[in-house]
């Protein structure tokens, strides 16, 4: 197919973008859940900044995430802890969407404030690592690129190699 780079951090999104650049379609199965077992605590913490670095591949999403920590600090300084309830409510909405209530326990959404705070801290470290040119370590090497843009992949794609096909 050409254009796909397996040496990026967010390989799944790179593959999706490369397929689109060649005229292919993406089909999402939001109702399919895959059981994941938690890693050891050491492995979990070693992955946090690296996983936040993935968000560099989706700048609009990352920009929204980066507003949460200052907003939360402002809300707490003004003694408006109700913002924490918003995180729990959003997590509960996500848990109920697409049949998630059958696989996630009812109290899962209560961990949202802790998860958001952790992701926010790591979310600020990730762009700092990118700007400084340090990237992140993964599988014993340093990776600088989270993923290539669709525009970059489209430029690398040979023309008319795949005809779009209707899925469904």
C-alpha positions in Angstrom: 0.0 0.0 0.0 2.9 2.4 0.8 3.0 5.4 3.1 2.5 3.4 6.4 5.2 3.9 8.9 5.4 1.3 11.7 8.0 3.4 13.6 5.5 5.7 15.0 4.0 5.5 18.5 0.3 5.3 17.6 0.5 2.5 15.0 -3.3 1.9 15.0 -4.1 5.4 14.0 -1.2 5.4 11.5 -2.8 2.4 9.8 -6.3 3.9 9.8 -4.9 7.1 8.2 -2.9 5.2 5.7 -5.9 3.2 4.6 -8.0 6.4 4.3 -5.2 8.0 2.3 -5.4 5.1 -0.2 -9.2 5.5 -0.5 -10.2 2.9 2.0 -12.8 3.1 4.7 -12.8 2.6 8.4 -15.6 0.7 10.1 -15.9 1.0 13.9 -17.5 -1.6 16.1 -18.3 0.5 19.2 -20.3 -2.3 20.8 -17.4 -4.8 20.7 -15.4 -4.9 24.0 -12.0 -6.7 24.4 -11.1 -7.8 27.9 -7.8 -6.2 29.0 -5.9 -7.3 32.1 -4.2 -4.6 34.1 -0.4 -4.5 34.1 1.7 -4.4 37.2 1.9 -1.0 38.9 5.4 -0.4 37.7 4.5 -1.1 34.1 1.3 1.1 34.4 3.3 4.1 35.6 6.0 3.6 33.1 3.4 3.9 30.3 1.6 7.1 31.4 3.6 9.8 29.6 4.0 7.5 26.5 0.2 7.1 26.3 -0.3 10.8 26.7 2.2 11.3 23.9 -0.2 9.5 21.6 -2.6 12.4 22.0 -0.2 14.6 20.0 -1.6 12.7 17.0 -5.0 14.3 17.7 -4.2 18.0 18.4 -7.8 19.2 18.8 -8.5 16.5 21.4 -5.2 17.3 23.2 -6.0 21.0 23.3 -9.3 20.2 25.0 -7.6 17.9 27.5 -4.9 20.6 28.3 -7.6 23.0 29.4 -9.0 20.7 32.1 -6.2 21.1 34.7 -6.1 24.9 34.7 -9.9 24.9 34.7 -10.0 22.5 37.6 -7.5 24.5 39.5 -9.6 27.6 38.9 -12.8 25.9 40.1 -11.1 24.6 43.3 -9.6 28.0 44.0 -13.1 29.5 43.7 -14.4 26.7 45.9 -16.6 25.2 43.1 -15.8 21.4 43.4 -18.9 20.7 41.3 -16.6 20.5 38.3 -15.4 17.1 39.7 -19.0 15.9 39.4 -18.9 16.8 35.7 -16.0 14.3 35.2 -17.9 11.6 36.9 -21.1 12.3 34.9 -19.1 12.3 31.6 -17.5 9.0 32.6 -20.9 7.5 33.5 -22.3 8.6 30.1 -19.4 6.9 28.4 -19.9 3.7 30.5 -23.6 3.6 29.5 -22.9 4.2 25.8 -22.8 1.2 23.4 -23.7 -1.4 26.0 -20.7 -0.5 28.3 -22.8 -1.0 31.4 -22.7 -4.8 30.8 -18.9 -4.9 30.9 -18.0 -2.0 33.3 -19.0 -2.0 37.0 -21.3 0.8 38.2 -18.6 2.4 40.4 -16.1 2.7 37.5 -17.1 6.3 36.8 -16.1 7.3 40.4 -12.5 6.9 39.4 -12.8 9.5 36.6 -11.5 12.5 38.7 -8.3 10.6 39.5 -7.9 9.4 35.9 -8.4 12.9 34.5 -5.9 14.4 36.9 -3.3 11.8 36.1 -3.9 12.2 32.3 -3.7 16.0 32.7 -0.3 15.9 34.4 1.1 13.5 31.8 -0.7 15.4 29.1 1.4 18.5 29.9 4.6 16.5 30.1 4.1 14.9 26.6 4.1 18.1 24.5 7.0 19.4 26.5 9.0 16.2 25.5 8.0 16.8 21.9 9.0 20.4 21.9 12.3 19.6 23.6 13.0 17.0 20.9 13.3 14.2 23.5 10.2 12.1 22.4 9.4 9.1 24.5 11.0 5.7 25.1 9.2 2.7 23.8 10.6 -0.8 23.4 14.1 0.3 24.1 14.3 3.1 21.6 13.3 6.8 21.5 10.3 7.7 19.3 9.7 11.3 18.2 6.6 10.9 16.0 3.2 9.9 17.5 1.6 9.5 14.0 1.7 11.1 10.6 -1.1 13.4 9.5 -3.6 12.2 6.9 -2.3 14.9 4.6 1.3 13.6 4.9 0.1 10.0 4.2 -2.0 11.1 1.3 1.0 12.8 -0.3 2.9 9.5 0.0 0.1 7.4 -1.3 0.1 6.4 -5.0 -3.0 7.6 -6.7 -6.0 5.4 -7.5 -4.6 2.2 -5.9 -7.8 1.4 -4.0 -11.4 2.3 -4.9 -13.6 3.2 -2.0 -16.1 0.5 -1.3 -19.3 0.8 0.7 -19.3 -1.1 3.9 -22.4 -2.5 5.4 
